[in-house]
Amino acid sequence: MIEKDASKQQGVQALVDLLVSANRILARQRIVDGMGHVSVRRPSRSDAFLLSRSLAPAQVRRQDILCYDFDGQELTGSGMRPYLERFIHAELYRAKPHVKAVVHSHSPSVIPFGVTRTALRPVFHMAGFLKDGAAWFDIADEAGETDMLIRNSYLGKLLARSLGDSACVLMRGHGSTVVGDSLEQALYRAVYTEENSKLQLLSCALGDVRFLSPGEAALASDMMDASMGRPIDLWLSELGDFDKGQMSAELLATF
Ligand SMILES: [Zn+2]
């Protein structure tokens, strides 16, 4: 029994550690700054997910990771301040069973595509996952004048519906959200959505762009799904040793 408990604790801690590292990688890659967040669906309980308390991603440690249900209610019982936009994560997990991780950011090069509704398409093989283009969401169409935040379940549901089968949804005047079938894939996609946006802006300034064809994009996407361990390992190693803190007993108790 003691061995079983120890093994469970190790499994939970490995997931929490990966989420802590994902927060810090996104900050190092300048996908997030003081704002933005990343979550992962609970493997053992698919109706809940892990997300930090309201905190800049570069400061996230183990004790900041909390568990939420799809109504955005905290199951950990800490009472710590949550992200206002946790409903982005909650409603994407509710609507899309294949989604295992979500990154929401305001990474700057993506913003011009959202405000002009210019199609974001793969300009290089690293962004083959954009093969279906990015989806588009305008909060004003649904809710009139707002502070642009997805601050309730209603708006979260509308955003989730707008994603369709895409890996990324542009949020007009706000940012973007990417999904993945693993935390590693969502992390990779968040970084390369920003990279592709930069390169598409540069390429379009030079002349007519020949984007990857749908077939090229699909093949490149499969190739990178099999190869993304390399950049992920690099980003993890670049974090070096840092004080990860202590996982809370309340979080472990929810597993
Ligand atoms: Zn936001």
Residues whose N, C-alpha, C, O or C-beta is under 5 A from the ligand:
A	BS01	ZN	none
